[in-house]
């Protein structure tokens, strides 16, 4: 049975970052055969850290309450 993913936009952005991080580890020769899961998990955690730090540092238009003005 095929599984289908339905991702939110923010999840897709984090996946994109995690893929770039994971690809860099592969390119650098850090991912040994049989150890892929560990490096994927690490890449995802790092992408989430980056996303969380970015969210904390930036106030987007949707986060501003315009009713105060």
C-alpha positions in Angstrom: 0.0 0.0 0.0 1.4 3.4 -1.0 1.6 6.1 1.6 1.0 9.7 0.6 2.5 12.7 2.4 0.5 15.9 2.9 3.0 18.5 4.1 2.4 22.0 5.3 4.5 24.7 3.5 6.7 25.2 6.6 7.4 21.4 6.7 8.4 21.5 3.0 10.8 24.4 3.7 12.4 22.4 6.6 12.7 19.3 4.4 14.4 21.4 1.7 17.0 22.7 4.3 17.5 19.2 5.7 18.1 17.8 2.3 20.7 20.4 1.6 22.5 19.8 4.9 22.4 16.0 4.4 23.7 16.4 0.9 26.6 18.4 2.2 27.4 15.7 4.7 27.4 13.1 1.9 29.5 15.3 -0.4 32.0 15.8 2.5 32.3 12.0 2.9 30.9 12.0 6.4 28.0 9.6 5.8 29.3 6.0 6.0 27.3 3.2 4.5 24.8 1.9 7.1 24.9 5.1 9.0 22.5 7.1 6.8 19.6 7.2 9.3 21.8 8.9 11.9 23.0 11.6 9.5 19.4 12.1 8.2 18.1 12.6 11.7 21.0 15.0 12.5 20.3 17.0 9.3 16.6 17.3 10.2 17.4 18.4 13.7 19.8 21.0 12.4 17.3 22.3 9.8 14.7 22.6 12.6 17.1 24.6 14.7 17.8 26.9 11.8 14.1 27.3 11.2 13.4 28.0 14.8 16.2 30.6 15.1 15.0 32.3 11.9 11.4 32.4 13.2 12.6 33.9 16.5 14.7 36.5 14.7 12.2 37.7 12.1 8.7 39.1 12.5 6.7 38.3 9.3 3.7 40.3 8.1 1.4 37.6 9.3 2.7 38.0 12.9 2.0 41.7 13.1 -1.3 42.7 14.6 -2.5 45.6 12.4 -5.6 46.2 14.6 -3.4 48.1 17.1 -2.8 50.9 14.6 
